[in-house]
């Protein structure tokens, strides 16, 4: 069975990937730039900050 930190990391990366693809689609579709930038920032946070913080807290 997978532990909680592993599940949080997997879910976070999946959400980040979906947000990144959504932001790319919005950029091609001429969506509002603030929305696209917000989606990109959220994707980067889900792909980097959340897994890194989970890994650092699980190692302690």
PDB file of N, CA, C and O in Angstrom:
ATOM      1  N   UNK A   1       0.840  -1.183   0.000  1.00  0.00           N
ATOM      2  CA  UNK A   1       0.000   0.000   0.000  1.00  0.00           C
ATOM      3  C   UNK A   1       0.884   1.246   0.000  1.00  0.00           C
ATOM      4  O   UNK A   1       1.944   1.265   0.627  1.00  0.00           O
ATOM      5  N   UNK A   2       0.454   2.251  -0.686  1.00  0.00           N
ATOM      6  CA  UNK A   2       1.212   3.496  -0.758  1.00  0.00           C
ATOM      7  C   UNK A   2       0.965   4.347   0.481  1.00  0.00           C
ATOM      8  O   UNK A   2      -0.141   4.394   1.019  1.00  0.00           O
ATOM      9  N   UNK A   3       2.026   5.014   0.913  1.00  0.00           N
ATOM     10  CA  UNK A   3       1.891   5.884   2.088  1.00  0.00           C
ATOM     11  C   UNK A   3       1.254   7.214   1.684  1.00  0.00           C
ATOM     12  O   UNK A   3       1.130   7.524   0.499  1.00  0.00           O
ATOM     13  N   UNK A   4       0.859   7.979   2.673  1.00  0.00           N
ATOM     14  CA  UNK A   4       0.190   9.257   2.430  1.00  0.00           C
ATOM     15  C   UNK A   4       1.065  10.255   1.673  1.00  0.00           C
ATOM     16  O   UNK A   4       0.566  10.892   0.745  1.00  0.00           O
ATOM     17  N   UNK A   5       2.365  10.427   2.025  1.00  0.00           N
ATOM     18  CA  UNK A   5       3.181  11.375   1.258  1.00  0.00           C
ATOM     19  C   UNK A   5       3.307  11.008  -0.226  1.00  0.00           C
ATOM     20  O   UNK A   5       3.350  11.883  -1.091  1.00  0.00           O
ATOM     21  N   UNK A   6       3.364   9.716  -0.501  1.00  0.00           N
ATOM     22  CA  UNK A   6       3.450   9.282  -1.893  1.00  0.00           C
ATOM     23  C   UNK A   6       2.160   9.607  -2.636  1.00  0.00           C
ATOM     24  O   UNK A   6       2.197  10.073  -3.774  1.00  0.00           O
ATOM     25  N   UNK A   7       1.036   9.365  -2.003  1.00  0.00           N
ATOM     26  CA  UNK A   7      -0.254   9.668  -2.635  1.00  0.00           C
ATOM     27  C   UNK A   7      -0.432  11.166  -2.854  1.00  0.00           C
ATOM     28  O   UNK A   7      -0.934  11.588  -3.896  1.00  0.00           O
ATOM     29  N   UNK A   8      -0.024  11.970  -1.877  1.00  0.00           N
ATOM     30  CA  UNK A   8      -0.133  13.422  -2.020  1.00  0.00           C
ATOM     31  C   UNK A   8       0.729  13.894  -3.191  1.00  0.00           C
ATOM     32  O   UNK A   8       0.304  14.745  -3.973  1.00  0.00           O
ATOM     33  N   UNK A   9       1.933  13.346  -3.313  1.00  0.00           N
ATOM     34  CA  UNK A   9       2.822  13.727  -4.407  1.00  0.00           C
ATOM     35  C   UNK A   9       2.238  13.322  -5.758  1.00  0.00           C
ATOM     36  O   UNK A   9       2.261  14.115  -6.699  1.00  0.00           O
ATOM     37  N   UNK A  10       1.728  12.124  -5.865  1.00  0.00           N
ATOM     38  CA  UNK A  10       1.155  11.653  -7.135  1.00  0.00           C
ATOM     39  C   UNK A  10      -0.047  12.501  -7.536  1.00  0.00           C
ATOM     40  O   UNK A  10      -0.168  12.898  -8.694  1.00  0.00           O
ATOM     41  N   UNK A  11      -0.926  12.778  -6.592  1.00  0.00           N
ATOM     42  CA  UNK A  11      -2.113  13.589  -6.885  1.00  0.00           C
ATOM     43  C   UNK A  11      -1.703  15.008  -7.270  1.00  0.00           C
ATOM     44  O   UNK A  11      -2.270  15.590  -8.194  1.00  0.00           O
ATOM     45  N   UNK A  12      -0.727  15.560  -6.569  1.00  0.00           N
ATOM     46  CA  UNK A  12      -0.268  16.918  -6.863  1.00  0.00           C
ATOM     47  C   UNK A  12       0.327  17.012  -8.262  1.00  0.00           C
ATOM     48  O   UNK A  12       0.059  17.970  -8.987  1.00  0.00           O
ATOM     49  N   UNK A  13       1.126  16.031  -8.644  1.00  0.00           N
ATOM     50  CA  UNK A  13       1.723  16.040  -9.980  1.00  0.00           C
ATOM     51  C   UNK A  13       0.646  15.886 -11.056  1.00  0.00           C
ATOM     52  O   UNK A  13       0.716  16.534 -12.101  1.00  0.00           O
ATOM     53  N   UNK A  14      -0.332  15.045 -10.810  1.00  0.00           N
ATOM     54  CA  UNK A  14      -1.419  14.885 -11.785  1.00  0.00           C
ATOM     55  C   UNK A  14      -2.219  16.178 -11.941  1.00  0.00           C
ATOM     56  O   UNK A  14      -2.549  16.575 -13.059  1.00  0.00           O
ATOM     57  N   UNK A  15      -2.525  16.822 -10.842  1.00  0.00           N
ATOM     58  CA  UNK A  15      -3.250  18.094 -10.904  1.00  0.00           C
ATOM     59  C   UNK A  15      -2.413  19.151 -11.606  1.00  0.00           C
ATOM     60  O   UNK A  15      -2.929  19.922 -12.414  1.00  0.00           O
ATOM     61  N   UNK A  16      -1.108  19.187 -11.296  1.00  0.00           N
ATOM     62  CA  UNK A  16      -0.215  20.137 -11.952  1.00  0.00           C
ATOM     63  C   UNK A  16      -0.149  19.927 -13.453  1.00  0.00           C
ATOM     64  O   UNK A  16      -0.131  20.890 -14.219  1.00  0.00           O
ATOM     65  N   UNK A  17      -0.113  18.666 -13.878  1.00  0.00           N
ATOM     66  CA  UNK A  17      -0.088  18.376 -15.308  1.00  0.00           C
ATOM     67  C   UNK A  17      -1.375  18.845 -15.977  1.00  0.00           C
ATOM     68  O   UNK A  17      -1.334  19.433 -17.058  1.00  0.00           O
ATOM     69  N   UNK A  18      -2.502  18.593 -15.350  1.00  0.00           N
ATOM     70  CA  UNK A  18      -3.785  19.026 -15.919  1.00  0.00           C
ATOM     71  C   UNK A  18      -3.844  20.553 -16.001  1.00  0.00           C
ATOM     72  O   UNK A  18      -4.305  21.101 -17.002  1.00  0.00           O
ATOM     73  N   UNK A  19      -3.383  21.239 -14.959  1.00  0.00           N
ATOM     74  CA  UNK A  19      -3.373  22.699 -14.977  1.00  0.00           C
ATOM     75  C   UNK A  19      -2.441  23.237 -16.056  1.00  0.00           C
ATOM     76  O   UNK A  19      -2.758  24.226 -16.717  1.00  0.00           O
ATOM     77  N   UNK A  20      -1.292  22.587 -16.237  1.00  0.00           N
ATOM     78  CA  UNK A  20      -0.345  23.021 -17.259  1.00  0.00           C
ATOM     79  C   UNK A  20      -0.932  22.865 -18.664  1.00  0.00           C
ATOM     80  O   UNK A  20      -0.797  23.761 -19.498  1.00  0.00           O
ATOM     81  N   UNK A  21      -1.578  21.740 -18.923  1.00  0.00           N
ATOM     82  CA  UNK A  21      -2.213  21.515 -20.228  1.00  0.00           C
ATOM     83  C   UNK A  21      -3.368  22.492 -20.431  1.00  0.00           C
ATOM     84  O   UNK A  21      -3.575  22.987 -21.538  1.00  0.00           O
ATOM     85  N   UNK A  22      -4.116  22.768 -19.376  1.00  0.00           N
ATOM     86  CA  UNK A  22      -5.214  23.724 -19.466  1.00  0.00           C
ATOM     87  C   UNK A  22      -4.689  25.133 -19.760  1.00  0.00           C
ATOM     88  O   UNK A  22      -5.283  25.867 -20.550  1.00  0.00           O
ATOM     89  N   UNK A  23      -3.580  25.503 -19.126  1.00  0.00           N
ATOM     90  CA  UNK A  23      -2.985  26.814 -19.386  1.00  0.00           C
ATOM     91  C   UNK A  23      -2.468  26.906 -20.821  1.00  0.00           C
ATOM     92  O   UNK A  23      -2.618  27.943 -21.468  1.00  0.00           O
ATOM     93  N   UNK A  24      -1.867  25.838 -21.319  1.00  0.00           N
ATOM     94  CA  UNK A  24      -1.389  25.839 -22.699  1.00  0.00           C
ATOM     95  C   UNK A  24      -2.554  25.950 -23.679  1.00  0.00           C
ATOM     96  O   UNK A  24      -2.465  26.657 -24.683  1.00  0.00           O
ATOM     97  N   UNK A  25      -3.636  25.252 -23.383  1.00  0.00           N
ATOM     98  CA  UNK A  25      -4.817  25.335 -24.230  1.00  0.00           C
ATOM     99  C   UNK A  25      -5.420  26.739 -24.187  1.00  0.00           C
ATOM    100  O   UNK A  25      -5.879  27.258 -25.204  1.00  0.00           O
ATOM    101  N   UNK A  26      -5.413  27.345 -23.001  1.00  0.00           N
ATOM    102  CA  UNK A  26      -5.931  28.700 -22.877  1.00  0.00           C
ATOM    103  C   UNK A  26      -5.074  29.718 -23.597  1.00  0.00           C
ATOM    104  O   UNK A  26      -5.593  30.690 -24.146  1.00  0.00           O
ATOM    105  N   UNK A  27      -3.761  29.507 -23.603  1.00  0.00           N
ATOM    106  CA  UNK A  27      -2.873  30.422 -24.325  1.00  0.00           C
ATOM    107  C   UNK A  27      -3.115  30.339 -25.825  1.00  0.00           C
ATOM    108  O   UNK A  27      -3.091  31.353 -26.522  1.00  0.00           O
ATOM    109  N   UNK A  28      -3.346  29.136 -26.315  1.00  0.00           N
ATOM    110  CA  UNK A  28      -3.643  28.985 -27.744  1.00  0.00           C
ATOM    111  C   UNK A  28      -5.039  29.494 -28.088  1.00  0.00           C
ATOM    112  O   UNK A  28      -5.284  29.939 -29.209  1.00  0.00           O
ATOM    113  N   UNK A  29      -5.949  29.426 -27.124  1.00  0.00           N
ATOM    114  CA  UNK A  29      -7.318  29.845 -27.359  1.00  0.00           C
ATOM    115  C   UNK A  29      -7.584  31.310 -27.073  1.00  0.00           C
ATOM    116  O   UNK A  29      -8.736  31.744 -27.071  1.00  0.00           O
ATOM    117  N   UNK A  30      -6.524  32.083 -26.829  1.00  0.00           N
ATOM    118  CA  UNK A  30      -6.648  33.522 -26.580  1.00  0.00           C
ATOM    119  C   UNK A  30      -7.508  33.830 -25.360  1.00  0.00           C
ATOM    120  O   UNK A  30      -8.325  34.751 -25.386  1.00  0.00           O
ATOM    121  N   UNK A  31      -7.319  33.045 -24.270  1.00  0.00           N
ATOM    122  CA  UNK A  31      -8.025  33.331 -23.033  1.00  0.00           C
ATOM    123  C   UNK A  31      -7.420  34.567 -22.395  1.00  0.00           C
ATOM    124  O   UNK A  31      -6.391  35.067 -22.848  1.00  0.00           O
ATOM    125  N   UNK A  32      -8.051  35.052 -21.355  1.00  0.00           N
ATOM    126  CA  UNK A  32      -7.531  36.189 -20.597  1.00  0.00           C
ATOM    127  C   UNK A  32      -6.133  35.853 -20.069  1.00  0.00           C
ATOM    128  O   UNK A  32      -5.914  34.785 -19.498  1.00  0.00           O
ATOM    129  N   UNK A  33      -5.200  36.772 -20.267  1.00  0.00           N
ATOM    130  CA  UNK A  33      -3.810  36.508 -19.882  1.00  0.00           C
ATOM    131  C   UNK A  33      -3.661  36.288 -18.379  1.00  0.00           C
ATOM    132  O   UNK A  33      -2.835  35.480 -17.954  1.00  0.00           O
ATOM    133  N   UNK A  34      -4.438  36.986 -17.582  1.00  0.00           N
ATOM    134  CA  UNK A  34      -4.353  36.798 -16.131  1.00  0.00           C
ATOM    135  C   UNK A  34      -4.755  35.385 -15.731  1.00  0.00           C
ATOM    136  O   UNK A  34      -4.161  34.802 -14.823  1.00  0.00           O
ATOM    137  N   UNK A  35      -5.753  34.835 -16.399  1.00  0.00           N
ATOM    138  CA  UNK A  35      -6.182  33.477 -16.108  1.00  0.00           C
ATOM    139  C   UNK A  35      -5.103  32.473 -16.501  1.00  0.00           C
ATOM    140  O   UNK A  35      -4.810  31.545 -15.748  1.00  0.00           O
ATOM    141  N   UNK A  36      -4.516  32.660 -17.675  1.00  0.00           N
ATOM    142  CA  UNK A  36      -3.467  31.747 -18.144  1.00  0.00           C
ATOM    143  C   UNK A  36      -2.254  31.801 -17.216  1.00  0.00           C
ATOM    144  O   UNK A  36      -1.684  30.766 -16.872  1.00  0.00           O
ATOM    145  N   UNK A  37      -1.863  33.006 -16.814  1.00  0.00           N
ATOM    146  CA  UNK A  37      -0.727  33.143 -15.900  1.00  0.00           C
ATOM    147  C   UNK A  37      -1.049  32.507 -14.545  1.00  0.00           C
ATOM    148  O   UNK A  37      -0.196  31.855 -13.943  1.00  0.00           O
ATOM    149  N   UNK A  38      -2.259  32.696 -14.078  1.00  0.00           N
ATOM    150  CA  UNK A  38      -2.672  32.064 -12.821  1.00  0.00           C
ATOM    151  C   UNK A  38      -2.639  30.548 -12.900  1.00  0.00           C
ATOM    152  O   UNK A  38      -2.211  29.880 -11.959  1.00  0.00           O
ATOM    153  N   UNK A  39      -3.091  30.005 -14.025  1.00  0.00           N
ATOM    154  CA  UNK A  39      -3.042  28.554 -14.214  1.00  0.00           C
ATOM    155  C   UNK A  39      -1.607  28.051 -14.260  1.00  0.00           C
ATOM    156  O   UNK A  39      -1.299  26.995 -13.707  1.00  0.00           O
ATOM    157  N   UNK A  40      -0.725  28.806 -14.918  1.00  0.00           N
ATOM    158  CA  UNK A  40       0.688  28.410 -14.980  1.00  0.00           C
ATOM    159  C   UNK A  40       1.333  28.444 -13.594  1.00  0.00           C
ATOM    160  O   UNK A  40       2.094  27.545 -13.237  1.00  0.00           O
ATOM    161  N   UNK A  41       1.031  29.470 -12.828  1.00  0.00           N
ATOM    162  CA  UNK A  41       1.592  29.555 -11.476  1.00  0.00           C
ATOM    163  C   UNK A  41       1.085  28.400 -10.612  1.00  0.00           C
ATOM    164  O   UNK A  41       1.853  27.788  -9.870  1.00  0.00           O
ATOM    165  N   UNK A  42      -0.198  28.108 -10.712  1.00  0.00           N
ATOM    166  CA  UNK A  42      -0.760  26.991  -9.943  1.00  0.00           C
ATOM    167  C   UNK A  42      -0.138  25.664 -10.381  1.00  0.00           C
ATOM    168  O   UNK A  42       0.123  24.797  -9.548  1.00  0.00           O
ATOM    169  N   UNK A  43       0.099  25.505 -11.685  1.00  0.00           N
ATOM    170  CA  UNK A  43       0.715  24.276 -12.177  1.00  0.00           C
ATOM    171  C   UNK A  43       2.138  24.124 -11.660  1.00  0.00           C
ATOM    172  O   UNK A  43       2.541  23.034 -11.252  1.00  0.00           O
ATOM    173  N   UNK A  44       2.899  25.211 -11.677  1.00  0.00           N
ATOM    174  CA  UNK A  44       4.279  25.144 -11.183  1.00  0.00           C
ATOM    175  C   UNK A  44       4.294  24.818  -9.694  1.00  0.00           C
ATOM    176  O   UNK A  44       5.132  24.041  -9.237  1.00  0.00           O
ATOM    177  N   UNK A  45       3.378  25.401  -8.942  1.00  0.00           N
ATOM    178  CA  UNK A  45       3.301  25.083  -7.510  1.00  0.00           C
ATOM    179  C   UNK A  45       2.960  23.614  -7.281  1.00  0.00           C
ATOM    180  O   UNK A  45       3.545  22.960  -6.416  1.00  0.00           O
ATOM    181  N   UNK A  46       2.016  23.104  -8.056  1.00  0.00           N
ATOM    182  CA  UNK A  46       1.639  21.691  -7.895  1.00  0.00           C
ATOM    183  C   UNK A  46       2.741  20.746  -8.354  1.00  0.00           C
ATOM    184  O   UNK A  46       2.884  19.648  -7.816  1.00  0.00           O
ATOM    185  N   UNK A  47       3.523  21.168  -9.351  1.00  0.00           N
ATOM    186  CA  UNK A  47       4.569  20.289  -9.873  1.00  0.00           C
ATOM    187  C   UNK A  47       5.875  20.387  -9.100  1.00  0.00           C
ATOM    188  O   UNK A  47       6.692  19.469  -9.168  1.00  0.00           O
ATOM    189  N   UNK A  48       6.096  21.471  -8.368  1.00  0.00           N
ATOM    190  CA  UNK A  48       7.380  21.621  -7.680  1.00  0.00           C
ATOM    191  C   UNK A  48       7.229  21.816  -6.175  1.00  0.00           C
ATOM    192  O   UNK A  48       7.774  21.034  -5.397  1.00  0.00           O
ATOM    193  N   UNK A  49       6.508  22.830  -5.762  1.00  0.00           N
ATOM    194  CA  UNK A  49       6.477  23.198  -4.341  1.00  0.00           C
ATOM    195  C   UNK A  49       5.831  22.122  -3.472  1.00  0.00           C
ATOM    196  O   UNK A  49       6.365  21.782  -2.416  1.00  0.00           O
ATOM    197  N   UNK A  50       4.707  21.589  -3.896  1.00  0.00           N
ATOM    198  CA  UNK A  50       4.022  20.598  -3.078  1.00  0.00           C
ATOM    199  C   UNK A  50       4.836  19.305  -2.959  1.00  0.00           C
ATOM    200  O   UNK A  50       5.035  18.829  -1.841  1.00  0.00           O
ATOM    201  N   UNK A  51       5.321  18.709  -4.077  1.00  0.00           N
ATOM    202  CA  UNK A  51       6.137  17.496  -3.912  1.00  0.00           C
ATOM    203  C   UNK A  51       7.429  17.733  -3.127  1.00  0.00           C
ATOM    204  O   UNK A  51       7.865  16.866  -2.369  1.00  0.00           O
ATOM    205  N   UNK A  52       8.034  18.897  -3.306  1.00  0.00           N
ATOM    206  CA  UNK A  52       9.260  19.180  -2.563  1.00  0.00           C
ATOM    207  C   UNK A  52       8.988  19.308  -1.067  1.00  0.00           C
ATOM    208  O   UNK A  52       9.738  18.776  -0.250  1.00  0.00           O
ATOM    209  N   UNK A  53       7.928  20.005  -0.712  1.00  0.00           N
ATOM    210  CA  UNK A  53       7.608  20.139   0.717  1.00  0.00           C
ATOM    211  C   UNK A  53       7.205  18.801   1.326  1.00  0.00           C
ATOM    212  O   UNK A  53       7.528  18.520   2.480  1.00  0.00           O
ATOM    213  N   UNK A  54       6.503  17.979   0.556  1.00  0.00           N
ATOM    214  CA  UNK A  54       6.132  16.648   1.069  1.00  0.00           C
ATOM    215  C   UNK A  54       7.377  15.794   1.254  1.00  0.00           C
ATOM    216  O   UNK A  54       7.502  15.085   2.253  1.00  0.00           O
ATOM    217  N   UNK A  55       8.299  15.857   0.300  1.00  0.00           N
ATOM    218  CA  UNK A  55       9.524  15.057   0.408  1.00  0.00           C
ATOM    219  C   UNK A  55      10.376  15.518   1.590  1.00  0.00           C
ATOM    220  O   UNK A  55      10.941  14.694   2.309  1.00  0.00           O
ATOM    221  N   UNK A  56      10.467  16.821   1.788  1.00  0.00           N
ATOM    222  CA  UNK A  56      11.267  17.321   2.899  1.00  0.00           C
ATOM    223  C   UNK A  56      10.633  17.001   4.249  1.00  0.00           C
ATOM    224  O   UNK A  56      11.339  16.696   5.210  1.00  0.00           O
ATOM    225  N   UNK A  57       9.323  17.069   4.324  1.00  0.00           N
ATOM    226  CA  UNK A  57       8.673  16.770   5.598  1.00  0.00           C
ATOM    227  C   UNK A  57       8.654  15.267   5.875  1.00  0.00           C
ATOM    228  O   UNK A  57       8.660  14.863   7.038  1.00  0.00           O
ATOM    229  N   UNK A  58       8.632  14.448   4.858  1.00  0.00           N
ATOM    230  CA  UNK A  58       8.625  12.998   5.061  1.00  0.00           C
ATOM    231  C   UNK A  58      10.016  12.495   5.441  1.00  0.00           C
ATOM    232  O   UNK A  58      10.140  11.446   6.073  1.00  0.00           O
ATOM    233  N   UNK A  59      11.063  13.228   5.065  1.00  0.00           N
ATOM    234  CA  UNK A  59      12.420  12.791   5.370  1.00  0.00           C
ATOM    235  C   UNK A  59      12.802  13.087   6.809  1.00  0.00           C
ATOM    236  O   UNK A  59      13.774  12.530   7.318  1.00  0.00           O
ATOM    237  N   UNK A  60      12.049  13.960   7.471  1.00  0.00           N
ATOM    238  CA  UNK A  60      12.407  14.350   8.845  1.00  0.00           C
ATOM    239  C   UNK A  60      12.021  13.288   9.823  1.00  0.00           C
ATOM    240  O   UNK A  60      12.246  13.443  11.023  1.00  0.00           O
TER     241      UNK A  60
END
